[in-house]
Amino acid sequence: MAQTPAQRAWVLEQMQDVIPTLKTKATAYARQLYAQYVAGELNWPQVRQAIDAATKLA
């Protein structure tokens, strides 16, 4: 499990390489959540839950 901001940034980059839409279709809100993930403020399930909730509202 990624513990440091550098490790979480690397994990995010790897996910974006495998699933390019995480980067190419990321909204400003999603990018904010990604930054919070990298900073250690959110874990990945929390990021996905927030994005999914916002998508349902749109």
N, CA, C and O atoms as a GROMACS GRO file, in nm:
protein
  232
    1MET      N    1   0.084  -0.117   0.000
    1MET     CA    2   0.000   0.000   0.000
    1MET      C    3   0.089   0.125   0.000
    1MET      O    4   0.187   0.133   0.074
    2ALA      N    5   0.053   0.220  -0.084
    2ALA     CA    6   0.131   0.343  -0.094
    2ALA      C    7   0.116   0.426   0.033
    2ALA      O    8   0.004   0.451   0.079
    3GLN      N    9   0.226   0.468   0.089
    3GLN     CA   10   0.225   0.541   0.215
    3GLN      C   11   0.267   0.687   0.202
    3GLN      O   12   0.213   0.774   0.270
    4THR      N   13   0.363   0.714   0.116
    4THR     CA   14   0.415   0.851   0.104
    4THR      C   15   0.349   0.920  -0.016
    4THR      O   16   0.296   0.853  -0.105
    5PRO      N   17   0.352   1.053  -0.018
    5PRO     CA   18   0.298   1.123  -0.136
    5PRO      C   19   0.364   1.078  -0.267
    5PRO      O   20   0.297   1.065  -0.369
    6ALA      N   21   0.494   1.054  -0.263
    6ALA     CA   22   0.563   1.009  -0.385
    6ALA      C   23   0.510   0.873  -0.430
    6ALA      O   24   0.490   0.850  -0.549
    7GLN      N   25   0.488   0.784  -0.335
    7GLN     CA   26   0.435   0.651  -0.369
    7GLN      C   27   0.292   0.662  -0.422
    7GLN      O   28   0.258   0.595  -0.520
    8ARG      N   29   0.210   0.745  -0.360
    8ARG     CA   30   0.072   0.761  -0.407
    8ARG      C   31   0.068   0.827  -0.544
    8ARG      O   32  -0.016   0.791  -0.626
    9ALA      N   33   0.158   0.922  -0.570
    9ALA     CA   34   0.166   0.984  -0.703
    9ALA      C   35   0.204   0.880  -0.807
    9ALA      O   36   0.148   0.879  -0.917
   10TRP      N   37   0.298   0.792  -0.774
   10TRP     CA   38   0.339   0.686  -0.866
   10TRP      C   39   0.221   0.592  -0.893
   10TRP      O   40   0.198   0.554  -1.008
   11VAL      N   41   0.147   0.554  -0.789
   11VAL     CA   42   0.031   0.466  -0.805
   11VAL      C   43  -0.072   0.533  -0.896
   11VAL      O   44  -0.126   0.468  -0.986
   12LEU      N   45  -0.098   0.661  -0.874
   12LEU     CA   46  -0.194   0.733  -0.958
   12LEU      C   47  -0.148   0.736  -1.102
   12LEU      O   48  -0.228   0.713  -1.193
   13GLU      N   49  -0.022   0.762  -1.126
   13GLU     CA   50   0.033   0.761  -1.262
   13GLU      C   51   0.016   0.625  -1.328
   13GLU      O   52  -0.020   0.616  -1.445
   14GLN      N   53   0.041   0.519  -1.252
   14GLN     CA   54   0.026   0.384  -1.307
   14GLN      C   55  -0.120   0.356  -1.342
   14GLN      O   56  -0.149   0.298  -1.447
   15MET      N   57  -0.211   0.397  -1.256
   15MET     CA   58  -0.355   0.377  -1.285
   15MET      C   59  -0.395   0.456  -1.409
   15MET      O   60  -0.472   0.407  -1.491
   16GLN      N   61  -0.343   0.579  -1.422
   16GLN     CA   62  -0.376   0.660  -1.539
   16GLN      C   63  -0.317   0.603  -1.666
   16GLN      O   64  -0.374   0.620  -1.773
   17ASP      N   65  -0.203   0.535  -1.658
   17ASP     CA   66  -0.146   0.467  -1.774
   17ASP      C   67  -0.233   0.350  -1.818
   17ASP      O   68  -0.252   0.327  -1.937
   18VAL      N   69  -0.287   0.277  -1.720
   18VAL     CA   70  -0.369   0.159  -1.750
   18VAL      C   71  -0.511   0.200  -1.791
   18VAL      O   72  -0.572   0.138  -1.879
   19ILE      N   73  -0.562   0.306  -1.728
   19ILE     CA   74  -0.697   0.355  -1.756
   19ILE      C   75  -0.684   0.502  -1.796
   19ILE      O   76  -0.704   0.590  -1.712
   20PRO      N   77  -0.650   0.531  -1.923
   20PRO     CA   78  -0.621   0.668  -1.965
   20PRO      C   79  -0.734   0.768  -1.937
   20PRO      O   80  -0.707   0.887  -1.920
   21THR      N   81  -0.858   0.723  -1.933
   21THR     CA   82  -0.968   0.817  -1.907
   21THR      C   83  -0.960   0.878  -1.768
   21THR      O   84  -1.019   0.983  -1.744
   22LEU      N   85  -0.888   0.814  -1.676
   22LEU     CA   86  -0.868   0.876  -1.544
   22LEU      C   87  -0.796   1.009  -1.557
   22LEU      O   88  -0.808   1.096  -1.471
   23LYS      N   89  -0.720   1.023  -1.665
   23LYS     CA   90  -0.647   1.147  -1.688
   23LYS      C   91  -0.715   1.233  -1.794
   23LYS      O   92  -0.736   1.352  -1.775
   24THR      N   93  -0.750   1.170  -1.906
   24THR     CA   94  -0.801   1.248  -2.020
   24THR      C   95  -0.940   1.304  -1.997
   24THR      O   96  -0.974   1.409  -2.053
   25LYS      N   97  -1.022   1.238  -1.917
   25LYS     CA   98  -1.158   1.286  -1.892
   25LYS      C   99  -1.179   1.334  -1.750
   25LYS      O  100  -1.292   1.349  -1.705
   26ALA      N  101  -1.070   1.357  -1.679
   26ALA     CA  102  -1.080   1.400  -1.539
   26ALA      C  103  -1.132   1.544  -1.533
   26ALA      O  104  -1.080   1.634  -1.600
   27THR      N  105  -1.234   1.563  -1.454
   27THR     CA  106  -1.287   1.698  -1.431
   27THR      C  107  -1.198   1.770  -1.332
   27THR      O  108  -1.108   1.711  -1.271
   28ALA      N  109  -1.224   1.898  -1.316
   28ALA     CA  110  -1.149   1.975  -1.215
   28ALA      C  111  -1.171   1.914  -1.076
   28ALA      O  112  -1.079   1.908  -0.995
   29TYR      N  113  -1.294   1.870  -1.051
   29TYR     CA  114  -1.326   1.808  -0.922
   29TYR      C  115  -1.246   1.679  -0.903
   29TYR      O  116  -1.192   1.654  -0.795
   30ALA      N  117  -1.239   1.597  -1.008
   30ALA     CA  118  -1.162   1.473  -0.999
   30ALA      C  119  -1.015   1.502  -0.976
   30ALA      O  120  -0.950   1.435  -0.897
   31ARG      N  121  -0.961   1.602  -1.045
   31ARG     CA  122  -0.819   1.637  -1.026
   31ARG      C  123  -0.795   1.684  -0.882
   31ARG      O  124  -0.689   1.657  -0.825
   32GLN      N  125  -0.891   1.756  -0.825
   32GLN     CA  126  -0.880   1.798  -0.685
   32GLN      C  127  -0.877   1.676  -0.593
   32GLN      O  128  -0.797   1.670  -0.499
   33LEU      N  129  -0.964   1.580  -0.621
   33LEU     CA  130  -0.966   1.457  -0.540
   33LEU      C  131  -0.836   1.379  -0.557
   33LEU      O  132  -0.784   1.324  -0.459
   34TYR      N  133  -0.782   1.375  -0.678
   34TYR     CA  134  -0.654   1.306  -0.701
   34TYR      C  135  -0.545   1.372  -0.616
   34TYR      O  136  -0.463   1.303  -0.556
   35ALA      N  137  -0.545   1.505  -0.612
   35ALA     CA  138  -0.444   1.576  -0.532
   35ALA      C  139  -0.460   1.543  -0.384
   35ALA      O  140  -0.361   1.528  -0.312
   36GLN      N  141  -0.584   1.530  -0.338
   36GLN     CA  142  -0.607   1.494  -0.198
   36GLN      C  143  -0.561   1.350  -0.173
   36GLN      O  144  -0.512   1.319  -0.065
   37TYR      N  145  -0.578   1.263  -0.271
   37TYR     CA  146  -0.528   1.125  -0.259
   37TYR      C  147  -0.375   1.126  -0.246
   37TYR      O  148  -0.320   1.062  -0.157
   38VAL      N  149  -0.309   1.199  -0.335
   38VAL     CA  150  -0.163   1.204  -0.332
   38VAL      C  151  -0.114   1.262  -0.199
   38VAL      O  152  -0.012   1.218  -0.145
   39ALA      N  153  -0.186   1.360  -0.147
   39ALA     CA  154  -0.147   1.423  -0.019
   39ALA      C  155  -0.176   1.333   0.101
   39ALA      O  156  -0.132   1.362   0.212
   40GLY      N  157  -0.250   1.226   0.079
   40GLY     CA  158  -0.281   1.135   0.189
   40GLY      C  159  -0.407   1.173   0.265
   40GLY      O  160  -0.436   1.116   0.370
   41GLU      N  161  -0.483   1.270   0.213
   41GLU     CA  162  -0.605   1.314   0.279
   41GLU      C  163  -0.722   1.219   0.253
   41GLU      O  164  -0.814   1.210   0.333
   42LEU      N  165  -0.717   1.150   0.140
   42LEU     CA  166  -0.820   1.053   0.102
   42LEU      C  167  -0.753   0.924   0.058
   42LEU      O  168  -0.640   0.926   0.009
   43ASN      N  169  -0.822   0.812   0.075
   43ASN     CA  170  -0.773   0.687   0.016
   43ASN      C  171  -0.845   0.669  -0.118
   43ASN      O  172  -0.941   0.741  -0.148
   44TRP      N  173  -0.800   0.573  -0.199
   44TRP     CA  174  -0.857   0.559  -0.332
   44TRP      C  175  -1.006   0.525  -0.330
   44TRP      O  176  -1.081   0.581  -0.410
   45PRO      N  177  -1.053   0.437  -0.243
   45PRO     CA  178  -1.198   0.412  -0.240
   45PRO      C  179  -1.279   0.540  -0.210
   45PRO      O  180  -1.389   0.557  -0.263
   46GLN      N  181  -1.226   0.629  -0.128
   46GLN     CA  182  -1.295   0.755  -0.101
   46GLN      C  183  -1.298   0.844  -0.225
   46GLN      O  184  -1.398   0.911  -0.251
   47VAL      N  185  -1.190   0.843  -0.301
   47VAL     CA  186  -1.186   0.920  -0.426
   47VAL      C  187  -1.292   0.868  -0.521
   47VAL      O  188  -1.371   0.946  -0.576
   48ARG      N  189  -1.295   0.737  -0.540
   48ARG     CA  190  -1.392   0.677  -0.633
   48ARG      C  191  -1.535   0.702  -0.586
   48ARG      O  192  -1.623   0.731  -0.668
   49GLN      N  193  -1.559   0.691  -0.456
   49GLN     CA  194  -1.694   0.714  -0.403
   49GLN      C  195  -1.737   0.858  -0.430
   49GLN      O  196  -1.852   0.881  -0.469
   50ALA      N  197  -1.649   0.953  -0.409
   50ALA     CA  198  -1.682   1.093  -0.432
   50ALA      C  199  -1.708   1.121  -0.580
   50ALA      O  200  -1.802   1.193  -0.614
   51ILE      N  201  -1.626   1.063  -0.667
   51ILE     CA  202  -1.647   1.081  -0.812
   51ILE      C  203  -1.777   1.016  -0.854
   51ILE      O  204  -1.854   1.074  -0.931
   52ASP      N  205  -1.802   0.896  -0.806
   52ASP     CA  206  -1.926   0.826  -0.842
   52ASP      C  207  -2.049   0.904  -0.794
   52ASP      O  208  -2.148   0.914  -0.866
   53ALA      N  209  -2.042   0.959  -0.673
   53ALA     CA  210  -2.155   1.036  -0.619
   53ALA      C  211  -2.177   1.162  -0.702
   53ALA      O  212  -2.292   1.198  -0.730
   54ALA      N  213  -2.070   1.229  -0.742
   54ALA     CA  214  -2.082   1.351  -0.822
   54ALA      C  215  -2.137   1.319  -0.961
   54ALA      O  216  -2.213   1.398  -1.017
   55THR      N  217  -2.100   1.204  -1.015
   55THR     CA  218  -2.147   1.164  -1.147
   55THR      C  219  -2.297   1.136  -1.145
   55THR      O  220  -2.368   1.169  -1.240
   56LYS      N  221  -2.345   1.076  -1.037
   56LYS     CA  222  -2.487   1.047  -1.024
   56LYS      C  223  -2.571   1.174  -1.015
   56LYS      O  224  -2.686   1.177  -1.057
   57LEU      N  225  -2.511   1.280  -0.959
   57LEU     CA  226  -2.582   1.407  -0.944
   57LEU      C  227  -2.587   1.486  -1.075
   57LEU      O  228  -2.676   1.569  -1.095
   58ALA      N  229  -2.493   1.459  -1.163
   58ALA     CA  230  -2.484   1.534  -1.289
   58ALA      C  231  -2.593   1.495  -1.387
   58ALA      O  232  -2.599   1.549  -1.497
   0.00000   0.00000   0.00000
